[in-house]
Amino acid sequence: MQPPDMGNPAPPASGHRAVFETSSVAENSGIAADFQLSNSLADLAERVRQAAADSIAAERTSVSSAMDAGQMLVDAKAACQHGQWLPFLDRAGIHERRARRLMQLARSGLETDTVSDLGGVGAALAFISRWQLPNFDKALFIYDPDDGETPVGRGVAYVWEDHQHRGYFHAGMIVTGDDGEEECIASRRPMLPFVEVAGDRPINIIVHFLTRRLTLPIADWRFGEVDRQIPIIVLAPFVSGNTFREVATA
């Protein structure tokens, strides 16, 4: 059986609201209102703030430089004739293994902020090794490790191949709105895994779509695999006329 066309949403379901438990207020909330820091501690706090900000800026600059280097290596390898690649790397002063890693990063389509959010180049390469688009008869699902992988595969988000356009993929998830009601967010149209952006590296548009809508940090994503019918079954009750969103490319 072919899955229903996600471009034709089912009628909105009623009564689907998230059940919340009252969360405890963090123990340290409101502490600043209870007492004033000494001048020395206040000064130290500001120095920590600045040092942390400088560290984040330096890390992002380092990641951006690594990705730029990777893209230049991709371009260089395409331009090298037989036997020129190793002499090129020798001239560039970079080891072949390092070059492969940087090229893999550039070809991944991950954005600079995403690589930083993952924890840097090494963590991004580990993520790339785990990120695998599903075969046609399966769906990838992303779940929170704290919640565990449920038997039916109700994950945080799903990715599956379009049944009419092979090589194109849908992504969908259930989120809780500001009013506490659960709703479905899904790609309006099936997506190619990569989008070429003029003057820039290609973007992994599926990861881009998910990271801008999921509240679960990408560094915490865990992956499972289920039958391709599962996301249709799980998401359908939450589909409404406002479900489908255009896929941003930048």
Kinemage of the C-alpha trace (Angstrom):
@kinemage 1
@onewidth
@group {chain A} dominant
@subgroup {mainchain}
@vectorlist {calphas} color= white
{ca met a 1} P 0.000 0.000 0.000
{ca gln a 2} L 1.323 3.418 -0.932
{ca pro a 3} L 1.295 6.046 1.807
{ca pro a 4} L -1.160 8.925 1.381
{ca asp a 5} L 0.100 12.076 -0.272
{ca met a 6} L 1.291 14.329 2.545
{ca gly a 7} L 0.428 17.287 0.300
{ca asn a 8} L -3.263 16.588 1.033
{ca pro a 9} L -3.636 16.861 4.788
{ca ala a 10} L -6.334 14.971 6.636
{ca pro a 11} L -9.048 16.906 8.502
{ca pro a 12} L -7.814 18.350 11.771
{ca ala a 13} L -8.180 16.105 14.765
{ca ser a 14} L -9.846 17.367 17.882
{ca gly a 15} L -8.879 16.847 21.462
{ca his a 16} L -5.177 16.323 20.838
{ca arg a 17} L -3.572 18.412 23.506
{ca ala a 18} L -0.366 17.786 25.327
{ca val a 19} L -0.604 16.785 28.965
{ca phe a 20} L 1.736 18.827 31.088
{ca glu a 21} L 2.951 18.351 34.626
{ca thr a 22} L 3.834 21.419 36.601
{ca ser a 23} L 7.596 21.702 36.392
{ca ser a 24} L 9.646 22.753 39.334
{ca val a 25} L 11.286 26.113 39.193
{ca ala a 26} L 15.046 25.807 39.000
{ca glu a 27} L 16.611 26.035 42.393
{ca asn a 28} L 18.818 28.925 41.431
{ca ser a 29} L 16.094 31.013 39.742
{ca gly a 30} L 15.588 34.312 41.443
{ca ile a 31} L 18.831 34.124 43.385
{ca ala a 32} L 20.013 37.404 41.895
{ca ala a 33} L 17.029 39.105 43.512
{ca asp a 34} L 17.972 37.778 46.960
{ca phe a 35} L 21.420 39.267 47.290
{ca gln a 36} L 24.004 41.394 45.521
{ca leu a 37} L 27.322 39.990 44.312
{ca ser a 38} L 30.439 41.522 45.760
{ca asn a 39} L 32.347 43.853 43.455
{ca ser a 40} L 35.076 41.258 42.931
{ca leu a 41} L 32.561 38.522 42.035
{ca ala a 42} L 30.598 40.858 39.761
{ca asp a 43} L 33.824 41.758 37.951
{ca leu a 44} L 34.790 38.101 37.654
{ca ala a 45} L 31.335 37.258 36.274
{ca glu a 46} L 31.751 39.848 33.523
{ca arg a 47} L 35.228 38.534 32.674
{ca val a 48} L 33.826 34.983 32.451
{ca arg a 49} L 31.027 36.257 30.201
{ca gln a 50} L 33.512 37.933 27.863
{ca ala a 51} L 35.912 34.986 27.825
{ca ala a 52} L 33.058 32.592 27.024
{ca ala a 53} L 31.827 34.850 24.224
{ca asp a 54} L 35.362 35.103 22.803
{ca ser a 55} L 35.701 31.321 22.964
{ca ile a 56} L 32.447 30.797 21.058
{ca ala a 57} L 33.468 33.344 18.420
{ca ala a 58} L 36.885 31.715 18.006
{ca glu a 59} L 35.309 28.271 17.729
{ca arg a 60} L 32.891 29.410 15.035
{ca thr a 61} L 35.721 31.072 13.127
{ca ser a 62} L 37.735 27.841 13.342
{ca val a 63} L 34.784 25.773 12.091
{ca ser a 64} L 34.138 28.179 9.225
{ca ser a 65} L 37.806 28.059 8.203
{ca ala a 66} L 37.796 24.248 8.291
{ca met a 67} L 34.709 24.118 6.079
{ca asp a 68} L 36.178 26.660 3.659
{ca ala a 69} L 39.351 24.586 3.465
{ca gly a 70} L 37.281 21.478 2.812
{ca gln a 71} L 35.413 23.121 -0.057
{ca met a 72} L 38.652 24.373 -1.605
{ca leu a 73} L 40.051 20.838 -1.373
{ca val a 74} L 36.948 19.492 -3.121
{ca asp a 75} L 37.449 22.039 -5.898
{ca ala a 76} L 41.156 21.287 -6.109
{ca lys a 77} L 40.692 17.540 -6.372
{ca ala a 78} L 38.193 18.034 -9.191
{ca ala a 79} L 40.770 20.175 -11.003
{ca cys a 80} L 43.745 17.844 -10.441
{ca gln a 81} L 44.799 15.540 -13.217
{ca his a 82} L 46.009 11.996 -12.601
{ca gly a 83} L 49.007 12.005 -10.260
{ca gln a 84} L 48.627 15.650 -9.203
{ca trp a 85} L 46.580 15.209 -6.038
{ca leu a 86} L 49.320 14.096 -3.638
{ca pro a 87} L 51.815 16.720 -4.873
{ca phe a 88} L 49.059 19.307 -4.433
{ca leu a 89} L 48.484 18.234 -0.829
{ca asp a 90} L 52.222 18.301 -0.187
{ca arg a 91} L 52.385 21.848 -1.522
{ca ala a 92} L 49.372 22.801 0.603
{ca gly a 93} L 51.019 21.263 3.678
{ca ile a 94} L 48.108 19.003 4.562
{ca his a 95} L 48.046 15.269 5.207
{ca glu a 96} L 45.833 13.148 2.958
{ca arg a 97} L 43.762 11.838 5.889
{ca arg a 98} L 43.114 15.366 7.135
{ca ala a 99} L 42.149 16.412 3.625
{ca arg a 100} L 39.641 13.559 3.398
{ca arg a 101} L 38.025 14.611 6.670
{ca leu a 102} L 37.729 18.247 5.635
{ca met a 103} L 36.299 17.280 2.254
{ca gln a 104} L 33.782 14.986 3.939
{ca leu a 105} L 32.721 17.887 6.143
{ca ala a 106} L 32.318 20.207 3.147
{ca arg a 107} L 30.303 17.635 1.197
{ca ser a 108} L 28.009 16.955 4.152
{ca gly a 109} L 26.031 20.128 3.545
{ca leu a 110} L 26.032 20.964 7.247
{ca glu a 111} L 26.039 24.653 8.031
{ca thr a 112} L 28.691 26.332 10.160
{ca asp a 113} L 26.326 26.919 13.088
{ca thr a 114} L 25.193 23.296 12.948
{ca val a 115} L 28.781 22.039 13.110
{ca ser a 116} L 29.401 24.301 16.103
{ca asp a 117} L 26.200 23.114 17.795
{ca leu a 118} L 27.339 19.522 17.324
{ca gly a 119} L 30.574 20.307 19.148
{ca gly a 120} L 33.075 20.986 16.369
{ca val a 121} L 34.585 19.204 13.388
{ca gly a 122} L 35.183 15.831 15.074
{ca ala a 123} L 31.653 15.665 16.477
{ca ala a 124} L 30.216 16.711 13.101
{ca leu a 125} L 32.087 13.911 11.332
{ca ala a 126} L 30.702 11.447 13.881
{ca phe a 127} L 27.202 12.801 13.203
{ca ile a 128} L 27.720 12.430 9.438
{ca ser a 129} L 28.603 8.767 9.923
{ca arg a 130} L 25.287 8.214 11.752
{ca trp a 131} L 23.070 10.351 9.496
{ca gln a 132} L 21.780 7.963 6.837
{ca leu a 133} L 18.717 8.623 4.690
{ca pro a 134} L 16.351 5.619 4.724
{ca asn a 135} L 15.736 3.114 1.966
{ca phe a 136} L 12.408 3.459 0.177
{ca asp a 137} L 10.537 0.942 2.351
{ca lys a 138} L 11.783 2.506 5.604
{ca ala a 139} L 11.561 5.802 7.454
{ca leu a 140} L 14.253 7.397 9.582
{ca phe a 141} L 13.110 8.697 12.928
{ca ile a 142} L 14.901 10.969 15.345
{ca tyr a 143} L 14.245 10.610 19.043
{ca asp a 144} L 15.324 12.001 22.383
{ca pro a 145} L 17.578 9.481 24.181
{ca asp a 146} L 16.009 10.543 27.485
{ca asp a 147} L 12.624 9.341 26.231
{ca gly a 148} L 13.973 6.161 24.681
{ca glu a 149} L 13.220 4.451 21.403
{ca thr a 150} L 9.599 3.313 21.537
{ca pro a 151} L 8.459 0.108 19.799
{ca val a 152} L 6.185 1.929 17.339
{ca gly a 153} L 8.857 4.438 16.494
{ca arg a 154} L 7.054 7.550 17.633
{ca gly a 155} L 10.078 9.767 17.454
{ca val a 156} L 10.675 13.464 17.612
{ca ala a 157} L 10.820 13.674 13.810
{ca tyr a 158} L 10.596 11.474 10.730
{ca val a 159} L 12.218 11.445 7.286
{ca trp a 160} L 10.947 9.265 4.437
{ca glu a 161} L 11.242 9.086 0.663
{ca asp a 162} L 8.399 10.382 -1.485
{ca his a 163} L 6.469 7.542 -3.108
{ca gln a 164} L 6.178 9.346 -6.458
{ca his a 165} L 9.506 11.165 -6.707
{ca arg a 166} L 12.367 8.850 -5.837
{ca gly a 167} L 15.383 10.649 -4.411
{ca tyr a 168} L 13.152 13.313 -2.811
{ca phe a 169} L 12.273 13.179 0.879
{ca his a 170} L 9.633 14.386 3.307
{ca ala a 171} L 10.306 15.454 6.878
{ca gly a 172} L 7.688 15.785 9.571
{ca met a 173} L 7.362 16.116 13.323
{ca ile a 174} L 4.893 16.779 16.118
{ca val a 175} L 5.497 19.887 18.195
{ca thr a 176} L 3.628 21.516 21.049
{ca gly a 177} L 2.350 25.002 20.349
{ca asp a 178} L 2.248 27.947 22.730
{ca asp a 179} L -1.342 27.058 23.577
{ca gly a 180} L -0.308 23.551 24.631
{ca glu a 181} L -1.909 21.900 21.616
{ca glu a 182} L 0.084 19.368 19.650
{ca glu a 183} L 0.424 20.032 15.939
{ca cys a 184} L 2.201 18.549 12.963
{ca ile a 185} L 4.885 20.376 11.018
{ca ala a 186} L 5.967 18.844 7.724
{ca ser a 187} L 7.657 19.875 4.505
{ca arg a 188} L 5.164 21.255 2.001
{ca arg a 189} L 6.907 19.527 -0.876
{ca pro a 190} L 9.376 16.636 -1.001
{ca met a 191} L 12.960 17.837 -0.739
{ca leu a 192} L 16.186 16.958 -2.458
{ca pro a 193} L 18.788 16.139 0.204
{ca phe a 194} L 21.056 18.994 -0.933
{ca val a 195} L 20.381 22.487 -2.229
{ca glu a 196} L 23.027 24.413 -4.123
{ca val a 197} L 23.293 28.015 -2.967
{ca ala a 198} L 25.033 30.421 -5.334
{ca gly a 199} L 28.469 31.386 -4.074
{ca asp a 200} L 28.329 29.042 -1.096
{ca arg a 201} L 28.601 25.402 -0.111
{ca pro a 202} L 25.627 23.114 -0.731
{ca ile a 203} L 23.147 22.922 2.154
{ca asn a 204} L 21.808 19.684 3.572
{ca ile a 205} L 18.259 20.989 3.350
{ca ile a 206} L 16.700 18.154 5.358
{ca val a 207} L 18.961 18.776 8.365
{ca his a 208} L 18.402 22.513 7.841
{ca phe a 209} L 14.621 22.017 7.959
{ca leu a 210} L 14.760 19.862 11.078
{ca thr a 211} L 17.205 21.952 13.109
{ca arg a 212} L 15.077 25.057 12.677
{ca arg a 213} L 11.963 23.388 13.990
{ca leu a 214} L 13.044 20.808 16.552
{ca thr a 215} L 13.576 21.878 20.129
{ca leu a 216} L 15.826 18.848 20.711
{ca pro a 217} L 19.450 19.995 20.197
{ca ile a 218} L 21.089 18.287 17.240
{ca ala a 219} L 23.902 16.996 19.454
{ca asp a 220} L 21.261 14.913 21.295
{ca trp a 221} L 19.640 13.373 18.224
{ca arg a 222} L 19.470 9.590 18.136
{ca phe a 223} L 18.359 7.637 15.084
{ca gly a 224} L 16.116 4.659 14.504
{ca glu a 225} L 14.444 3.017 11.538
{ca val a 226} L 10.811 1.990 11.109
{ca asp a 227} L 8.421 0.978 8.339
{ca arg a 228} L 7.629 3.889 6.019
{ca gln a 229} L 3.937 3.735 7.039
{ca ile a 230} L 4.722 4.662 10.652
{ca pro a 231} L 5.168 8.437 10.165
{ca ile a 232} L 1.909 8.575 8.212
{ca ile a 233} L 0.075 6.766 11.010
{ca val a 234} L 1.658 8.854 13.777
{ca leu a 235} L 1.429 12.268 12.113
{ca ala a 236} L -1.981 11.994 10.421
{ca pro a 237} L -4.133 12.697 13.533
{ca phe a 238} L -2.306 15.989 14.055
{ca val a 239} L -2.474 17.229 10.466
{ca ser a 240} L -4.484 20.382 9.864
{ca gly a 241} L -4.859 22.942 7.118
{ca asn a 242} L -1.987 24.932 8.616
{ca thr a 243} L 0.371 21.981 8.912
{ca phe a 244} L 2.510 22.320 5.853
{ca arg a 245} L 5.295 24.883 5.689
{ca glu a 246} L 7.429 25.995 2.785
{ca val a 247} L 10.970 24.673 2.971
{ca ala a 248} L 13.451 27.505 3.477
{ca thr a 249} L 16.673 27.217 1.481
{ca ala a 250} L 18.746 29.720 3.373
